[in-house]
């Protein structure tokens, strides 16, 4: 049953990813072609909300752990205390953030460079984005139910329904009404509301013993969760300083057009990072279990397998962006004159994935070994350094958007080539260079597949979506074969051959018996 649920969750998450990918590409094109310099304000609004989420995450990141433990200990009173304390604490934080949110919306044109003709539209968009944030944090505790009972497939189903609803809203509004930015915010609020309602229903049905009561609220529980979750907030702060301020800086220090170009260019890198997070999340429970059992060999096997599977899956889309990016942007943004700029910014923003795709799972090593503090401080330090260097370069050079997109990538590459693999090895008491084999393998895979993409375009020049699709699919099949021999170990290849032989043999046997 666990494997079945794992497969269901993975499939559901990948389906949600594909839906989001389609929405992002289509929606970005529609907005950019209809509203001058408008799309950048969508990303910037979400970037602003991330700052508030840094504070909220200090409380909520540990809520699932503590509530789950109390439920499985049959300590219903303790579970109710944590549940109620988290709910009311989130409600109070929503109230605290309400005034700043209102001020930002009212004085938006004084904080950012907003074209006058779309000011009201942008204000409505940001109002919906902030409303979406308030709904999500107030109802977040109800999401613990499916986690604590290992019924994540229920949340996955609700998420799919919510995304389909969002697609429907966006299709109807942009198809039958004049184009406005605030439709995006409306769709997000609707999607969040559906997930929240579903999680509330799951809680009432699956955890009838849990109730939210003021009498269960305990300040002690709130401080306990915040004190333990604070380092996660520090880590998120570092991530925001690394790349979460890019569109804000572009708007304030350059202009709205620059912000819009950067937001469009970062669509693909953002989606690939999201896909990495989805894939790596499947393996982290196995790593945690192996560590809890103190089975060192199993732990290392799981980590190595995770790294290899990540390389196997991620090196192809990463390589394809570099190889086919120019053709893609020329087709996707055919009405724009800066297609080469978009391509270069996308590759610059994505280059950090060349290394992180091979070792993404190592960040979970810091959690299971309780070595989060050092990683958090390194993240904050690298983020602060990134922001400082970007400001200096924007003031003293003409690099512009290249500075904003490039500096965070350079800092990220340095960190992932030095600190991350070495410190993870130290946490696991391994030789300092243990994980560099995976990094080298990932880079080699990316280079090989990129070369395939370049050669394929020389043989079959791309001048349409159809050619891009056909050439990409053909190269993708060859790339899978390349990764099959480069990335997978002999035992893994033999296992695949054995499974295929069993399937083919079973099919043939069944057919013969039927005849």
N, C-alpha and C positions, 0 to 999 in steps of 0.2 A: 504493500500500500504506500509506503514512504516513497519508493521509486516512482510509482505511478503519479503520486501527487507532485513529486519533483518535476516529472516530465510535463504535467499539466501546467504547473507554475511557470516553467521555462517557456513553454509554448505560448502561454497567455502573455507573458512579459514581452516576448519577441513580437507577438501580434500587436501589442500596444505600441512597441517601438516602430513597427512598420507604419501603423496608422499615424503616429506623430510625425514620422519622416515625410509621409505624403502630405499631411496638413502643412508642415513647415515649408516644403518646396512650393506647393501650389499657392499657399497663402502669401508667401513672400513675394512671389511673382505678381499676384493680383494687386497687392498693396503698393508695391514699388511702381508698377505701371499706372496706377490710378491716383496715388497720393504722393506728391513730390516730397522726398526726404521724410516720409512718414514711418516706414517700418522700424527705423532705428529707435523710435520712442517706445515700441513694444518691448524690445530687449532691455532698454534702459530702465523702464518701469519695473521689470522683473529683477534687474540687478539691484535696484534700490531696496526692494523687498528682502533681498538676501541679507542685507545688513540687519534687518529686524529678526530674521530667522537665526542669525548667529546667537542673539540673546536667548531666543526661545529654545534653541537646541540644547542649551545647558541643562534645561529641565527635562525635556522630552526624550533625549537620546537614551536615558537610563530607565525611563518609565516602563518600557516593555519588559526589561530584565526583572525588575523588582516585583511588578504585578504578577508576572508569570511564576516566579519562585513562590510567592505567597499562595497562589492558586493551587499549585502542585503540592504544597505542604498542607493543603486543606485549611489554611489560615484565612478564612473568609473575612474576618474582621480586619486583618492586616491588608488584604487585597482591596477592601472597600476604602480604607484610609488612604492608600496610595492613589487609588482611582479618583476619589473625590478631591484629594489634595491637588492632583495634577489638573483636573478639570477646572477647579476654581482659581488656581494659580494662572492657568492659561487665560481664563476669563479676565482676570485682573490685568494681565499683560496686554490683552487686546484693548482694554480701556485706556491703558497708559499710552499705547501707540496711536490711539484714535486722533488725539489732538495734533501730533506732528503730521499725520497723514492728511488731515484736513488742511493744515497750513501749506503743505507741499502742493496740494491740488490748487488751492486758491492763489498761491504766489508762484505758480509754475513758470510763468514767463520771466520772472525775475531771477529764478534759480538756473534756468536753462535757456538756450537759444532755440525758441520755438517760433516757426513762421506764423504770422498773425492769422492767416487764413485757416489754419488747422488747430488753433489754440483750444477752442471749445471741444473739439473732437479729442484732442490729446488729454484734456482735463477729464473728460468722461471715461476715456480708456484707463487712466490712472486711478480713477475712483473705483472702477470695477476690479482692477488689479489689487488694490488695497482691500476691497471687500472680500475678494477671494482669499487673501491672506488671513483675514480675521476669521472667516468661516473655517478655514483649514486648521488653524491653531486651536480654536475653541472646541472643535470636534475631534481633534487628533487622538485623544485618549481612547476613543471607541475603536480605533484601529488595532488596539492591543489585543482585542478579543480573539481574532483569527490567528494572530501570532502565538498567543499563549496556548491555544488548543491545536496548533499545527494544522490549521485549516486555511492556509494562505490562498488556496484555490478559490475560496469564496470572495476574497478581496480582489483577486485577479479577474474574476467574472464581473464584479461590480465596476472595475476599472475599464474593462472592455465596453460595457454598456455606456459608461460615462463618456468615453472617447467617441463612440458612435453618435451619441447625443450632441457632442461638441461639433462633430463633422456636419451633422444635419443642420445645426444652427448656423454655422458658417456658410454652408452651401446655400441655404435659403436667403440669408441676409445679403450675401455678396452677389447672388444670382438675380434676385428680384428687386433689390433696393439699391439706392446710391451707395457707393463705397465709403465706409467710415471705419476708423481705427477701433472705435469702442465695441464693435461687434466681437473682436478678439477677446476682450475682457468679459463680455457677456457669456460667450461660450465657455470660458474657463470657470466662471462662477457656477454655471449650470452643471459642468462636469464634477466640480468639487462637491456641490450639493448632493448629487446622486451618490457619490462614494460615501459621503458623510451619513446620508440617510440609510444606506445599506449597512454600514458598520454599526449604526445605532440599532438597527433591526437585529443584526447578528448578536449584539450584546444582550438585548432583551430576550432573545430566543435561546442562545447558547450559554449565557451566564446569568440565569435568573437570580442567582444569589448575590450578584453585584448590583449595587444601587448607589446613585450619587445623592449624598445627603450632606447638608452643611455641618451636621454633627460629627461627620467623619473627617472633616478638614483638619489637618495637622500641619502647623508651620514647620515642625521638626522634620516631617517627611519631605516637605518642599526643599528645605536647606540640604537635606541628605542627598537628594537627587541632583541639586544644582552643584554641590561641591564635587561630586563624582563626575558629572557631565561637563564641568567647566573646561577641561582640557580639549574636549571635542569642539567646543566653541572657539578655542584658541586655534585649533587646526583649521576650522572653517574660515576664521578671520584671515589666516595666511592664504588660503585658497582665493578668497575674495580680493586680497591685495595683489595676488599674482595675476588674475585675469578677470575679476569681477567688476573692475572699475574702468575697463577699456572704453566702453561706449560713453560713459559719463565724462571721462577725461577728453575723449574726442570731441564731444559736444561743447564742453566748457572752454577748452584750450584751442580748438580748431573751429569747427562749425557743425551745424546740423547735417549737412551733406556728408561730411567725413564720418560722423557717427552712423549715418545710414549705410554707407559703404562697408564699414567695419562690421556692423550687425549682420549684413547679408553674407559677407565673406566667412563669418564664423559659424554660419548655420551647419555646415558639414562637420567641422571639428567638434562642435558641441554635440551633434548627434552621435559621432563616433565615440566620444567620451561617455555618453549616456549608454551606448551599447556595451562598452567595456564594463561599466558598473553593473549592468544587468547580468552579463555573463559571469563576472567574478563572484557575484552574490550567490551563485549556485554552488560554488565550491567552498565558501567560507565555513559552512556548518561542518563539513567533513574535516577541515583543518582543525577546528575547535575541538571536535570529538577526539581526534587523534592526539592532540595535545593534552586533553583531559585524561586520557588513558595512559599518558606517559609512554606512548609507543613511538619512540624516536624515529625508527625506520619507516613506519607507516606515515608519520607526519611529513618526512622528507619526500616520500614517494608521492603523497597527495600534492604537496607544493610543486614538485617538479612536473607532475602530470597537469596540474592547473596552468602552470606557465606555458607548457607546450600546447595545450588546447587553446589558450589565449592567443598564442602566436599563430597557430593554425587558422583561427577564425579571423583575427584582426589584421594580419599582415596583408591580406588581399584587398579589403576596402581602403586601407591606408595607402597602399601602392597605387591603387586605381585612381585615387584623388590626385596624386602627383602626375601619373601618366596621362589620364584623360581629363584632368581639370580644366585645361584651356578650352577643349572642345565642349565640355559640359557648360561652362559659364557663357560661352558664345551662343549656345542654344537656349540656356535658361534665362539669361539676361540680354537678349538680342537687341533690346531697345537702348541699352546703356552704352556709353562710350568708354567706360573704364573697366572693361572685362578683364584685361591683363592685370590691372590693379587688384581686382577681386580674387583672381587666381593666386597671385603672389601672397596676398594677405591670408588666404585660406591655407596655403602650404606653410607659411610662417607660423600660423596659429596651431597647426596640426603637427608640426615637426617634433614637438615634445613626445608625441605618441610613438615615435620611432623606437624609443627606449621604454617608456612606461608600459606599453602593451605587453612587453616581455616579463615585467616584474610587478604588475599591478596588484597581484595577490599578496605581495610582501607587506603592504600597508596593514593587512589584517594580522600579520605576525606581531606588530607592535601592540595590537589590542590584546591578543591572547597571552602575550608574555608580560603584560602590564608595563610596557615601555613607551607609553603614549606621550609622556611629557617631553622627552627629548625631540621626538618627531614633531610635536606641536610647536616647540620653540624654533626648530629649523624652518618649519613652514612659515611661521610669522616673520622670521628674520629674512627669508628669501622673498616673501611678499613685500615687506617694507623696503628692501633693497630694490626690488623691481619698480615699485612706485616712485622712489626717489630718482632712480636713473632715468625713467621715462620723463619726469618733469624736467630734469636737467637737459636731456636731449631735445625735448620740444622747445626749450628756451634758447638753446645754443646751436642747434643744427636745423637743417631743412628735411630731416627724415620723416617728420609727420607721422602718418599712420604706420609706417614701417617700424618706427620706434616703439609704438604702443603694442603692436603685434609681435615684434621680434624680441624685445627685452625679456618678457615673461617666458618665452620659449627657451632662450639661452640660459636663463637662470634655472628653469625647470630641468633642462638637459644636464646641466652641471650637477644639480642635486641628485638626479636619478642615476647619474654615472658614478657618483662618489658616495654620498651619504647613504642613500636608500639601500642599495645592495650590501654595502659593508656593514651598516648598523643592523640590518636584518640578520646577516650571518652571525654577528656578534650576539644578538639576542638568542639565537638558536645554538650558540656555541659551535659554530662552524668556522672553517678557514675563511679568511676575509674575502677571497675572490670566488667563493663557491657559486654565486649566482651570475657571474660574468659570462659563463657558458651560455646561459639562456639569453642574455642580452646580445651576444655575438650571433647566436642562432637567429634571433628575431631580425637583426639588421641584415644578415645574409639573405633571409627569406624575402624581406622587403625589396632589397636590391634586385634579386632574381626576378621577382614578379613585376617590378617596375620596368625592367629590361624587356620582359615579354610584352608589356603594354606599349612601349615605344616601338618595338618591332612590328606589332600588329597594326599600328597606325601608319607605318611606312608602307605596309602591304595593302592596307584597306583604309584610306583616308576617310575621316569622319566628317560628314557635312549635314547630318540629319539625326533626329532622335532614333530613327529605325536603325541606322548604321551604328550609332553609339550602343544601342541595346544589343544588336547582334554581335558586334565585335567584342563588346564587354563580356557577353555570355560565353563566347568561344574562348576568349582568353581566360575567363574564370575557371572553365573546366580544366584547361592546361595548368593553371595556377594551383588548383586543388591537387593535381598530380605531382607538381613540384613540391608542395608542402607535405604531401604524403611521404615522400622520400627524404626530405630535408629535416622535417620537424619530428615526425613520429619515430619512436624507437622500434627496433626489430621486433620485440615482443608485441608491441601495439599493432604493427603492420600484420604480423602473423595472426593476431586475434581477429582483425578485420577480415582477412582472407578466410579464416576458419568460419566466421559468422556468415559470410557470403556463400561459402560452399555449403553450409548447412541449410541456408535458405533456398538456394538453387536446388540442392539435392532433395529437400523436403517438398519443393514445388513439383519437381519431376516425378517423385514417388507418388504424390497425391494424384497427379494427372494420370499416371499409368494404372493406378488402382481403379480410378473412375471408369476408364475405358474397359 
